[in-house]
Amino acid sequence: MPQHGPEQPTREVYLLFAHEAYYPVGAQEINTSLVAAASLLHPRVRQPDGARIYDRLTRGRRPGEIVPLSTLTHELGGGALWPEVGDWEAVTADVLQLIGGQECDALSLGLPDIARALVCCGPYSEVRAYDPAAGRYQVYGPADRIEVLAEIGRQLAWAEAGCAWWPGNGLLAPVNPEEAT
């Protein structure tokens, strides 16, 4: 689990976040988005909040890692430390505006209910869903969450097709410029 410390930020990390569903003309529901972490450094994203979240998001990660917003919340004491980092709601709303204006690359997803619930929960949480046909509850846990993230990773690999994602133009410097990626 990344903590404050000497770990260097990692390039090519992605932020996955759920949001209010929207319906592009002639398309399915979009309720979750994935962007390159560097999109948080866009000048149209609330700053310095975006840069501080970028720092937390990239520190000590593996290249190509997809980090759900809920994982950051878990790492930040279940959300208790968000006020010290930034306003994640304003930042993700700004990023959604970038996506809508095609000002950064994004993978816009219409995740099914269980998959969306799993990425909205912390990494060790369980989701219980009632199966009326079987007359019982089905429990989905960390292994199921990992599989959802792996599937999103496969979609990302296909979408990238060997090219790095464009985080937008005019990006600001990270919080710690000497650690810029």
C-alpha positions as a Markdown table, in Angstrom:
| # | Residue | x | y | z |
|---|---|---|---|---|
| 1 | Met | 0.0 | 0.0 | 0.0 |
| 2 | Pro | 1.6 | 3.3 | -1.0 |
| 3 | Gln | 2.4 | 5.6 | 1.9 |
| 4 | His | 4.1 | 8.9 | 2.2 |
| 5 | Gly | 7.8 | 8.2 | 1.6 |
| 6 | Pro | 10.6 | 8.0 | -0.8 |
| 7 | Glu | 8.8 | 6.0 | -3.5 |
| 8 | Gln | 9.0 | 7.6 | -6.9 |
| 9 | Pro | 5.9 | 8.4 | -8.9 |
| 10 | Thr | 5.2 | 5.8 | -11.7 |
| 11 | Arg | 4.4 | 6.8 | -15.2 |
| 12 | Glu | 1.5 | 5.2 | -17.0 |
| 13 | Val | -0.8 | 4.7 | -14.1 |
| 14 | Tyr | -4.6 | 5.1 | -14.6 |
| 15 | Leu | -7.4 | 6.4 | -12.5 |
| 16 | Leu | -10.7 | 4.5 | -12.6 |
| 17 | Phe | -13.7 | 6.2 | -11.1 |
| 18 | Ala | -17.5 | 5.7 | -11.1 |
| 19 | His | -19.8 | 8.6 | -11.7 |
| 20 | Glu | -23.4 | 9.5 | -12.4 |
| 21 | Ala | -24.5 | 7.6 | -15.5 |
| 22 | Tyr | -24.9 | 9.5 | -18.7 |
| 23 | Tyr | -26.1 | 8.3 | -22.1 |
| 24 | Pro | -24.2 | 9.5 | -25.2 |
| 25 | Val | -26.5 | 9.8 | -28.3 |
| 26 | Gly | -27.0 | 6.3 | -29.7 |
| 27 | Ala | -24.8 | 4.7 | -27.1 |
| 28 | Gln | -25.1 | 2.6 | -23.9 |
| 29 | Glu | -25.0 | 3.9 | -20.4 |
| 30 | Ile | -21.6 | 5.3 | -19.3 |
| 31 | Asn | -21.1 | 5.0 | -15.5 |
| 32 | Thr | -17.3 | 4.6 | -15.0 |
| 33 | Ser | -14.3 | 6.3 | -16.6 |
| 34 | Leu | -10.6 | 5.5 | -16.9 |
| 35 | Val | -8.0 | 8.2 | -17.6 |
| 36 | Ala | -4.2 | 8.5 | -17.5 |
| 37 | Ala | -3.1 | 9.8 | -14.1 |
| 38 | Ala | -1.5 | 12.8 | -15.8 |
| 39 | Ser | -4.9 | 14.1 | -16.8 |
| 40 | Leu | -5.2 | 15.2 | -13.2 |
| 41 | Leu | -2.5 | 17.8 | -14.0 |
| 42 | His | -4.6 | 19.4 | -16.7 |
| 43 | Pro | -5.1 | 23.2 | -16.1 |
| 44 | Arg | -8.9 | 22.8 | -16.2 |
| 45 | Val | -8.8 | 20.4 | -13.3 |
| 46 | Arg | -9.1 | 22.0 | -9.8 |
| 47 | Gln | -5.6 | 22.6 | -8.5 |
| 48 | Pro | -3.6 | 22.0 | -6.5 |
| 49 | Asp | -6.0 | 19.2 | -5.6 |
| 50 | Gly | -5.5 | 17.4 | -9.0 |
| 51 | Ala | -1.7 | 17.5 | -8.6 |
| 52 | Arg | -1.9 | 16.2 | -5.0 |
| 53 | Ile | -4.2 | 13.4 | -6.0 |
| 54 | Tyr | -1.9 | 12.6 | -9.0 |
| 55 | Asp | 1.0 | 12.4 | -6.5 |
| 56 | Arg | -0.9 | 9.9 | -4.3 |
| 57 | Leu | -2.1 | 8.0 | -7.3 |
| 58 | Thr | 1.3 | 7.5 | -8.9 |
| 59 | Arg | 3.5 | 7.0 | -5.9 |
| 60 | Gly | 4.8 | 3.4 | -5.6 |
| 61 | Arg | 2.6 | 2.0 | -8.3 |
| 62 | Arg | 3.5 | -0.5 | -11.1 |
| 63 | Pro | 3.5 | 0.8 | -14.7 |
| 64 | Gly | 0.2 | 0.2 | -16.3 |
| 65 | Glu | -1.6 | -0.2 | -12.9 |
| 66 | Ile | -5.3 | 0.7 | -12.8 |
| 67 | Val | -6.1 | 2.3 | -9.5 |
| 68 | Pro | -9.8 | 2.7 | -8.6 |
| 69 | Leu | -10.7 | 5.9 | -6.7 |
| 70 | Ser | -12.0 | 3.6 | -3.9 |
| 71 | Thr | -8.5 | 2.2 | -3.5 |
| 72 | Leu | -7.2 | 5.7 | -2.8 |
| 73 | Thr | -10.0 | 6.2 | -0.4 |
| 74 | His | -9.0 | 3.0 | 1.4 |
| 75 | Glu | -5.4 | 4.1 | 1.5 |
| 76 | Leu | -6.5 | 7.4 | 2.9 |
| 77 | Gly | -7.9 | 6.0 | 6.1 |
| 78 | Gly | -11.2 | 5.1 | 4.6 |
| 79 | Gly | -11.5 | 8.6 | 3.3 |
| 80 | Ala | -10.6 | 10.4 | 6.6 |
| 81 | Leu | -7.5 | 11.9 | 5.0 |
| 82 | Trp | -9.1 | 13.1 | 1.8 |
| 83 | Pro | -9.3 | 16.7 | 3.1 |
| 84 | Glu | -5.5 | 16.7 | 3.4 |
| 85 | Val | -5.1 | 15.6 | -0.2 |
| 86 | Gly | -7.9 | 17.3 | -2.1 |
| 87 | Asp | -11.5 | 17.5 | -3.2 |
| 88 | Trp | -11.8 | 14.3 | -5.1 |
| 89 | Glu | -15.4 | 15.1 | -6.1 |
| 90 | Ala | -14.5 | 18.4 | -7.7 |
| 91 | Val | -11.5 | 16.8 | -9.4 |
| 92 | Thr | -13.4 | 13.9 | -10.9 |
| 93 | Ala | -16.2 | 16.3 | -12.0 |
| 94 | Asp | -13.5 | 18.4 | -13.8 |
| 95 | Val | -12.0 | 15.2 | -15.4 |
| 96 | Leu | -15.5 | 14.2 | -16.6 |
| 97 | Gln | -15.7 | 17.7 | -18.3 |
| 98 | Leu | -12.4 | 17.0 | -20.0 |
| 99 | Ile | -13.6 | 13.6 | -21.2 |
| 100 | Gly | -16.9 | 15.1 | -22.5 |
| 101 | Gly | -14.9 | 17.8 | -24.4 |
| 102 | Gln | -12.5 | 15.3 | -25.8 |
| 103 | Glu | -9.6 | 17.1 | -24.1 |
| 104 | Cys | -7.9 | 13.9 | -22.9 |
| 105 | Asp | -8.1 | 10.2 | -23.8 |
| 106 | Ala | -10.4 | 8.1 | -21.7 |
| 107 | Leu | -12.0 | 4.7 | -21.6 |
| 108 | Ser | -15.7 | 5.3 | -21.0 |
| 109 | Leu | -17.4 | 2.2 | -19.5 |
| 110 | Gly | -20.9 | 1.0 | -18.8 |
| 111 | Leu | -20.0 | -1.5 | -16.1 |
| 112 | Pro | -22.7 | -3.9 | -14.9 |
| 113 | Asp | -24.0 | -3.3 | -11.4 |
| 114 | Ile | -21.9 | -5.9 | -9.6 |
| 115 | Ala | -18.7 | -4.9 | -11.4 |
| 116 | Arg | -19.4 | -1.2 | -10.7 |
| 117 | Ala | -20.1 | -2.0 | -7.0 |
| 118 | Leu | -16.8 | -3.9 | -6.8 |
| 119 | Val | -14.7 | -1.1 | -8.1 |
| 120 | Cys | -16.6 | 1.4 | -5.9 |
| 121 | Cys | -15.7 | -0.7 | -2.8 |
| 122 | Gly | -12.3 | -1.0 | -1.2 |
| 123 | Pro | -9.9 | -3.6 | -2.3 |
| 124 | Tyr | -10.8 | -6.0 | 0.6 |
| 125 | Ser | -14.6 | -5.5 | 0.6 |
| 126 | Glu | -17.4 | -7.8 | -0.3 |
| 127 | Val | -20.5 | -7.2 | -2.3 |
| 128 | Arg | -23.6 | -9.3 | -1.6 |
| 129 | Ala | -26.3 | -9.6 | -4.2 |
| 130 | Tyr | -29.6 | -11.5 | -4.0 |
| 131 | Asp | -30.2 | -14.1 | -6.7 |
| 132 | Pro | -34.0 | -14.5 | -6.8 |
| 133 | Ala | -33.7 | -17.6 | -9.1 |
| 134 | Ala | -31.6 | -19.4 | -6.6 |
| 135 | Gly | -33.3 | -17.8 | -3.6 |
| 136 | Arg | -30.0 | -16.9 | -1.9 |
| 137 | Tyr | -27.3 | -14.2 | -1.7 |
| 138 | Gln | -24.2 | -14.4 | -3.9 |
| 139 | Val | -21.0 | -12.9 | -2.3 |
| 140 | Tyr | -18.5 | -11.2 | -4.6 |
| 141 | Gly | -15.1 | -10.4 | -3.0 |
| 142 | Pro | -11.5 | -9.2 | -3.7 |
| 143 | Ala | -10.9 | -12.0 | -6.3 |
| 144 | Asp | -13.9 | -10.9 | -8.3 |
| 145 | Arg | -12.7 | -7.2 | -8.1 |
| 146 | Ile | -9.3 | -8.3 | -9.4 |
| 147 | Glu | -11.0 | -10.0 | -12.4 |
| 148 | Val | -13.1 | -6.8 | -13.1 |
| 149 | Leu | -9.9 | -4.8 | -13.1 |
| 150 | Ala | -8.1 | -7.4 | -15.3 |
| 151 | Glu | -11.0 | -7.1 | -17.8 |
| 152 | Ile | -10.8 | -3.3 | -17.8 |
| 153 | Gly | -7.0 | -3.7 | -18.3 |
| 154 | Arg | -7.7 | -5.9 | -21.4 |
| 155 | Gln | -10.0 | -3.2 | -22.8 |
| 156 | Leu | -7.4 | -0.5 | -22.0 |
| 157 | Ala | -4.7 | -2.5 | -23.9 |
| 158 | Trp | -7.0 | -2.8 | -26.9 |
| 159 | Ala | -7.9 | 0.9 | -26.7 |
| 160 | Glu | -4.3 | 2.0 | -26.4 |
| 161 | Ala | -3.1 | -0.2 | -29.3 |
| 162 | Gly | 0.5 | 0.4 | -28.3 |
| 163 | Cys | 0.3 | 4.2 | -28.0 |
| 164 | Ala | 0.5 | 6.0 | -24.7 |
| 165 | Trp | -2.7 | 7.8 | -23.8 |
| 166 | Trp | -3.0 | 11.5 | -24.3 |
| 167 | Pro | -3.6 | 13.2 | -20.9 |
| 168 | Gly | -4.4 | 16.5 | -22.4 |
| 169 | Asn | -2.5 | 19.7 | -23.4 |
| 170 | Gly | -0.8 | 22.2 | -21.2 |
| 171 | Leu | -0.3 | 20.0 | -18.2 |
| 172 | Leu | 0.9 | 21.5 | -15.0 |
| 173 | Ala | 4.0 | 20.3 | -13.1 |
| 174 | Pro | 3.4 | 17.7 | -10.5 |
| 175 | Val | 3.4 | 18.7 | -6.8 |
| 176 | Asn | 7.1 | 17.6 | -6.5 |
| 177 | Pro | 8.7 | 18.8 | -9.8 |
| 178 | Glu | 12.0 | 17.1 | -9.0 |
| 179 | Glu | 10.0 | 13.8 | -9.2 |
| 180 | Ala | 8.3 | 14.6 | -12.5 |
| 181 | Thr | 7.7 | 11.7 | -14.8 |
